[in-house]
Amino acid sequence: MPTMASITVKKFDGVTDIIYDNLAASGGDSSPAVWRQDTGSATALPVGLRNTLKLATMWNGPKTARQVKFSFAAPYAVQDSTTTLYQAKDRVVFEGIMTVPQAIPANNINEACYQFLNLMAATLVKQAVASGYAPS
């Protein structure tokens, strides 16, 4: 089991680092670990309007596989010029479940998980997600 830590990723420019600070480690099965992008956020931006990632793990029903649930939210917050208060106008949301059978050898699990997650980080997949259209 990995130890909770902050996560550093690149911004869209491919150069600038963004840090997702560790807010809460998982308390056990079904309890999510939580990260929030505090570093680089406007100081006055309420914490509830900052990007967050949640990751929870648990057994499937018959306890033959572990499930990993991802939840990411990136609010689009704007500041009112009169009141100076921030307000969420919308948000980008990603949610997914990965099921990993426990009867498969560790090497196969590692290879499948890393390949899938690296595919999600591939430029073509990122472009399709950002544009809202599958490659044609």
C-alpha positions as CSV (number, residue, x, y, z in Angstrom):
1,M,0.0,0.0,0.0
2,P,1.4,3.4,-1.0
3,T,2.1,6.1,1.6
4,M,0.1,9.3,1.2
5,A,2.0,12.2,-0.4
6,S,1.5,15.3,-2.5
7,I,1.3,14.8,-6.3
8,T,3.1,16.9,-8.8
9,V,1.8,17.1,-12.4
10,K,2.5,19.3,-15.4
11,K,0.1,22.1,-16.5
12,F,-1.2,22.2,-20.1
13,D,1.9,24.1,-21.1
14,G,3.9,20.9,-20.4
15,V,6.5,22.9,-18.4
16,T,4.9,24.3,-15.2
17,D,4.5,22.1,-12.2
18,I,1.2,22.0,-10.3
19,I,1.1,20.4,-6.9
20,Y,-1.9,18.6,-5.5
21,D,-1.4,18.8,-1.7
22,N,-2.4,15.8,0.4
23,L,-5.4,16.7,2.4
24,A,-6.5,13.4,3.9
25,A,-5.1,9.9,3.7
26,S,-7.5,7.0,3.3
27,G,-9.0,5.7,6.5
28,G,-9.4,2.2,5.0
29,D,-11.6,0.5,2.5
30,S,-14.1,2.9,0.8
31,S,-12.6,5.9,2.5
32,P,-11.0,8.2,-0.1
33,A,-7.6,9.7,-0.1
34,V,-8.1,13.4,-1.0
35,W,-5.8,15.9,-2.7
36,R,-6.5,19.6,-3.5
37,Q,-4.6,22.1,-5.7
38,D,-3.8,24.7,-3.1
39,T,-0.4,25.5,-4.5
40,G,-0.8,28.0,-7.4
41,S,-4.4,28.8,-6.6
42,A,-5.5,32.4,-6.0
43,T,-5.1,33.1,-2.2
44,A,-8.7,34.4,-1.9
45,L,-10.2,31.4,-3.9
46,P,-12.3,29.4,-1.4
47,V,-11.0,25.9,-0.9
48,G,-14.3,24.5,-2.1
49,L,-13.7,26.0,-5.5
50,R,-10.2,24.4,-6.1
51,N,-9.4,21.3,-8.1
52,T,-9.7,18.1,-6.1
53,L,-8.8,14.5,-6.6
54,K,-10.3,11.6,-4.6
55,L,-9.2,8.0,-4.8
56,A,-10.9,5.2,-2.9
57,T,-10.3,1.5,-3.0
58,M,-12.5,-1.4,-1.9
59,W,-13.4,-5.0,-2.6
60,N,-16.0,-5.9,-5.2
61,G,-19.0,-7.9,-3.9
62,P,-17.6,-11.4,-3.9
63,K,-14.1,-10.2,-2.8
64,T,-12.4,-11.5,-6.0
65,A,-11.2,-8.1,-7.2
66,R,-10.2,-4.7,-5.8
67,Q,-11.9,-1.7,-7.2
68,V,-10.3,1.7,-7.5
69,K,-12.7,4.7,-7.7
70,F,-11.4,8.0,-9.1
71,S,-13.2,11.3,-8.8
72,F,-11.7,14.6,-10.1
73,A,-13.4,18.0,-10.1
74,A,-12.0,21.2,-11.6
75,P,-14.5,24.1,-10.8
76,Y,-14.6,27.1,-13.2
77,A,-14.7,29.9,-10.6
78,V,-15.1,33.6,-11.4
79,Q,-14.7,36.6,-9.1
80,D,-17.5,39.1,-8.9
81,S,-16.1,42.6,-9.6
82,T,-18.5,44.2,-7.2
83,T,-18.5,41.9,-4.2
84,T,-15.1,40.3,-4.9
85,L,-16.6,36.9,-4.0
86,Y,-15.8,33.9,-6.0
87,Q,-18.6,31.8,-7.6
88,A,-18.5,28.4,-9.4
89,K,-20.0,28.8,-12.8
90,D,-19.4,25.2,-13.9
91,R,-17.0,22.4,-13.3
92,V,-15.1,19.7,-15.3
93,V,-15.7,16.3,-13.7
94,F,-14.1,12.9,-14.2
95,E,-15.3,9.8,-12.4
96,G,-14.1,6.2,-13.1
97,I,-13.9,2.8,-11.7
98,M,-11.1,0.3,-12.3
99,T,-11.6,-3.3,-11.3
100,V,-8.5,-5.4,-10.7
101,P,-9.1,-9.2,-10.2
102,Q,-6.9,-10.6,-7.5
103,A,-6.4,-14.0,-9.1
104,I,-4.2,-12.5,-11.9
105,P,-0.4,-12.6,-11.4
106,A,1.0,-9.3,-10.1
107,N,3.1,-8.7,-13.2
108,N,-0.1,-8.9,-15.4
109,I,-1.9,-6.5,-13.0
110,N,1.0,-4.0,-13.0
111,E,1.3,-4.1,-16.8
112,A,-2.4,-3.6,-17.4
113,C,-2.8,-0.8,-14.9
114,Y,0.3,1.1,-16.0
115,Q,-0.6,0.7,-19.7
116,F,-4.1,1.9,-19.1
117,L,-3.1,4.9,-17.1
118,N,-0.3,5.8,-19.5
119,L,-2.9,5.6,-22.4
120,M,-5.0,8.1,-20.5
121,A,-2.0,10.4,-20.3
122,A,-1.3,10.0,-24.1
123,T,-1.4,13.2,-26.1
124,L,-4.1,11.9,-28.5
125,V,-6.4,10.9,-25.6
126,K,-5.8,14.3,-23.9
127,Q,-6.7,16.1,-27.1
128,A,-9.9,14.0,-27.6
129,V,-11.0,14.7,-24.0
130,A,-10.2,18.4,-24.2
131,S,-12.0,18.8,-27.5
132,G,-15.0,16.6,-26.5
133,Y,-14.5,14.5,-29.7
134,A,-13.0,11.1,-30.4
135,P,-10.3,11.0,-33.0
136,S,-11.7,10.6,-36.5
